[in-house]
């Protein structure tokens, strides 16, 4: 939602409707898959996305930043 997605909860499921565009925003990774999804959403979004707590993703996906850069992504690891 923070990036502009239309999401609603129905019981134990999240229903996500497509939107014209996502906007960059500060977001927080809570686990490996969520973090990877936020990184991909950030790459598709207009503007800058800061993914905090990305250590989950870096432990689970070896050299993810370098691999994404190799595919043309504009991504950097914040210190």
One Martini backbone bead per residue (centre of mass of N, CA, C, O) as a GRO file, in nm:
protein
   79
    1UNK     BB    1   0.056   0.063  -0.019
    2UNK     BB    2   0.297   0.263   0.001
    3UNK     BB    3   0.337   0.222  -0.332
    4UNK     BB    4   0.012   0.202  -0.447
    5UNK     BB    5  -0.131  -0.045  -0.383
    6UNK     BB    6  -0.415  -0.267  -0.409
    7UNK     BB    7  -0.509  -0.382  -0.084
    8UNK     BB    8  -0.688  -0.665   0.055
    9UNK     BB    9  -0.853  -0.830   0.318
   10UNK     BB   10  -0.957  -1.189   0.307
   11UNK     BB   11  -0.911  -1.317   0.572
   12UNK     BB   12  -0.619  -1.512   0.476
   13UNK     BB   13  -0.618  -1.301   0.235
   14UNK     BB   14  -0.466  -1.127  -0.035
   15UNK     BB   15  -0.586  -0.866  -0.244
   16UNK     BB   16  -0.452  -0.776  -0.568
   17UNK     BB   17  -0.453  -0.489  -0.760
   18UNK     BB   18  -0.392  -0.339  -1.031
   19UNK     BB   19  -0.171  -0.078  -1.136
   20UNK     BB   20  -0.023   0.161  -1.318
   21UNK     BB   21   0.171   0.247  -1.062
   22UNK     BB   22   0.454   0.268  -0.873
   23UNK     BB   23   0.599   0.403  -0.574
   24UNK     BB   24   0.843   0.513  -0.410
   25UNK     BB   25   0.958   0.380  -0.084
   26UNK     BB   26   0.973   0.316   0.242
   27UNK     BB   27   1.071  -0.016   0.348
   28UNK     BB   28   1.015  -0.339   0.523
   29UNK     BB   29   1.177  -0.626   0.592
   30UNK     BB   30   1.075  -0.954   0.738
   31UNK     BB   31   1.179  -1.144   0.500
   32UNK     BB   32   1.285  -1.302   0.232
   33UNK     BB   33   1.034  -1.282   0.037
   34UNK     BB   34   0.950  -0.995   0.104
   35UNK     BB   35   1.217  -0.860   0.025
   36UNK     BB   36   1.225  -0.951  -0.270
   37UNK     BB   37   0.955  -0.816  -0.346
   38UNK     BB   38   1.040  -0.525  -0.274
   39UNK     BB   39   1.271  -0.504  -0.473
   40UNK     BB   40   1.102  -0.552  -0.729
   41UNK     BB   41   0.903  -0.321  -0.682
   42UNK     BB   42   1.121  -0.098  -0.676
   43UNK     BB   43   1.218  -0.146  -0.972
   44UNK     BB   44   0.919  -0.078  -1.091
   45UNK     BB   45   0.925   0.188  -0.969
   46UNK     BB   46   0.882   0.520  -0.921
   47UNK     BB   47   1.167   0.600  -0.798
   48UNK     BB   48   1.264   0.558  -0.462
   49UNK     BB   49   1.373   0.264  -0.281
   50UNK     BB   50   1.384   0.163   0.064
   51UNK     BB   51   1.524  -0.135   0.204
   52UNK     BB   52   1.480  -0.254   0.504
   53UNK     BB   53   1.621  -0.536   0.626
   54UNK     BB   54   1.795  -0.693   0.380
   55UNK     BB   55   1.954  -0.932   0.511
   56UNK     BB   56   1.770  -1.161   0.438
   57UNK     BB   57   1.827  -1.154   0.133
   58UNK     BB   58   2.142  -1.173   0.139
   59UNK     BB   59   2.140  -1.460   0.270
   60UNK     BB   60   1.942  -1.608   0.048
   61UNK     BB   61   2.084  -1.428  -0.192
   62UNK     BB   62   2.349  -1.453  -0.375
   63UNK     BB   63   2.446  -1.161  -0.501
   64UNK     BB   64   2.187  -0.983  -0.578
   65UNK     BB   65   2.292  -0.704  -0.661
   66UNK     BB   66   2.484  -0.796  -0.887
   67UNK     BB   67   2.274  -0.953  -1.053
   68UNK     BB   68   2.083  -0.715  -1.106
   69UNK     BB   69   2.289  -0.536  -1.242
   70UNK     BB   70   2.342  -0.742  -1.478
   71UNK     BB   71   2.027  -0.673  -1.573
   72UNK     BB   72   2.009  -0.333  -1.520
   73UNK     BB   73   1.993  -0.242  -1.239
   74UNK     BB   74   1.925   0.027  -1.010
   75UNK     BB   75   2.143  -0.067  -0.750
   76UNK     BB   76   2.212  -0.037  -0.389
   77UNK     BB   77   2.410  -0.058  -0.106
   78UNK     BB   78   2.358   0.040   0.205
   79UNK     BB   79   2.554   0.144   0.494
   0.00000   0.00000   0.00000
